[in-house]
Each structure stands twice: as structure tokens, then as C-alpha cells.
Amino acid sequence: MSLNIRKVENDDLEQLVELINAAYRTQSGRSWTTEQAFVAGDRINKTQLINQLGQINFELFIGEAQSKQLVACIGLSYQQDSVEIGTFAIDPSIQNSGFGKEILAYAEQFVMQNHPSITHFLMYVLDVRTELMAYYQRRGYQLTGKTEAYPVAANVGQPLVPIQLVEMRKDILRQQ
């Protein structure tokens, strides 16, 4: 089974907020991406999502299962020569089924085909999420050694333990 991947639409917003919060803040089903032990509170609300979608340098793709149910999303924030991957979530009940790998590959391919000035991907992962860092390393992302404080002021949850974000990077290798 594969995903139908498309850009987000206004009708998707409620379901998308539920998906993101479930993936980041609950422990259920096959979930392994939860931050529940490290961060309390919602990861996103509808107003935050609308504001994010209103940014001219941001695109959000969603993945639908065959039942048209929204089960995945991935966001792309464009900078000068890089794109940050974030707002990346998979329905906890179907994690470990290859959908994360599928939508990540789609997003990377989309950037390579449509944004020739982009030279690399960036993402930020909680430093306590070693299994998530290993997952991205298997997909070509490398730790850069750069860290950032957890963005408490962004209203994306309150840390329960000391945490910070680590930067990961993947260079784009284009055929000449």
C-alpha cells in the first residue's frame, strides 16, 4: 500500500492538527515517534497551523491512505539555499509501515525537481531522541554538531526534562 501525496487544503486542517498532536504527544498503537516522555502539551493548534501555512516560504504535503484518511504530513520551509523539513508526522497506528520513508522521499524528490537553488536539507531533532536520529542517519542525514534551545516561546509544548534540538543535514547530490 502506498500513499496518495498532495498539498494540504483548508478542509484538512482539523484532521491535520489531530494527526500531528497524536504523533508527537501520545503513545499508542505502533508509535515510536512520540515525545510524550519529554514534552507536555500540544505540539500544534489550528491557529499555529494556519499561520505556518500563510508563510510564503512554506509548503505542506499530506499523505492519504486508500480510504482517503489523512495519515501523514511533512512540511518544507525554504531558506536561501536550504529547506528545513518539519511538521513531519505519521499516524501512530500505522508507524513502522514505511509511510514515513515514503513521504520523506517524496518531499526530497519534490525539492530536487522543483527548487534547483536548494543545496541541502536541514531538520531539527530532540537530543534525547537517539532512535529518531539513527532513523534519519539511515536516510543520509548527518549530525552537524549545531544545537538550539528548545523553543518554549513558540508554544509547542513544555519540556519535562532538559532537552535541546540538534541539527541534521543532508546535501543534495544532483546529476550533472
Long-range contacts (C-beta under 8 A, 24 or more apart in sequence): 1-65, 1-66, 1-97, 2-102, 3-63, 3-64, 3-65, 3-71, 3-72, 3-99, 3-102, 3-103, 3-106, 4-63, 4-64, 4-65, 4-66, 4-68, 5-61, 5-62, 5-63, 5-64, 5-72, 5-102, 5-103, 5-106, 6-61, 6-62, 6-64, 7-59, 7-60, 7-61, 7-62, 8-53, 8-60, 8-61, 8-62, 8-73, 12-62, 12-70, 13-46, 13-49, 13-50, 14-46, 15-70, 16-49, 16-60, 16-62, 16-70, 16-73, 17-44, 17-45, 17-46, 17-49, 19-70, 19-71, 19-72, 19-73, 19-89, 19-91, 20-44, 20-49, 20-73, 20-87, 20-89, 22-89, 22-91, 22-92, 23-89, 23-90, 23-91, 23-92, 23-95, 24-89, 24-157, 25-157, 26-92, 27-92, 28-92, 28-93, 29-91, 29-92, 29-93, 29-94, 29-95, 30-92, 30-93, 30-94, 30-95, 30-96, 30-97, 31-92, 31-93, 31-95, 32-95, 32-96, 32-131, 33-89, 33-90, 33-92, 33-95, 33-132, 34-92, 35-126, 35-129, 35-157, 37-160, 37-161, 38-126, 38-128, 38-129, 38-159, 38-160, 38-161, 38-163, 39-126, 39-150, 39-156, 39-157, 39-158, 39-159, 39-160, 39-163, 40-157, 40-158, 40-160, 41-156, 41-157, 41-158, 42-156, 42-157, 43-156, 43-157, 44-87, 44-156, 45-155, 48-155, 48-156, 52-87, 60-87, 61-103, 61-106, 61-107, 61-110, 63-99, 63-102, 63-103, 65-94, 71-99, 72-99, 72-100, 72-102, 72-103, 73-103, 74-103, 74-104, 74-106, 74-107, 76-107, 76-110, 76-111, 78-115, 78-118, 80-117, 81-117, 81-118, 81-119, 81-120, 82-118, 82-119, 82-120, 82-121, 82-122, 83-111, 83-115, 83-118, 83-121, 83-122, 84-121, 84-122, 84-123, 84-124, 85-121, 85-122, 85-123, 86-123, 86-124, 88-123, 100-135, 101-139, 104-139, 108-170, 108-172, 111-172, 112-172, 112-174, 116-174, 118-172, 119-171, 119-172, 120-169, 120-170, 120-171, 120-172, 121-169, 121-170, 121-172, 122-167, 122-168, 122-169, 123-167, 123-168, 124-148, 124-165, 124-166, 124-167, 124-168, 125-165, 125-166, 125-168, 126-150, 126-163, 126-164, 126-165, 126-166, 127-163, 127-164, 127-165, 127-166, 128-161, 128-163, 133-166, 133-168, 136-168, 137-168, 139-170, 140-170, 141-168, 141-169, 141-170, 142-168, 142-169, 142-170, 143-167, 143-168, 144-168, 144-169
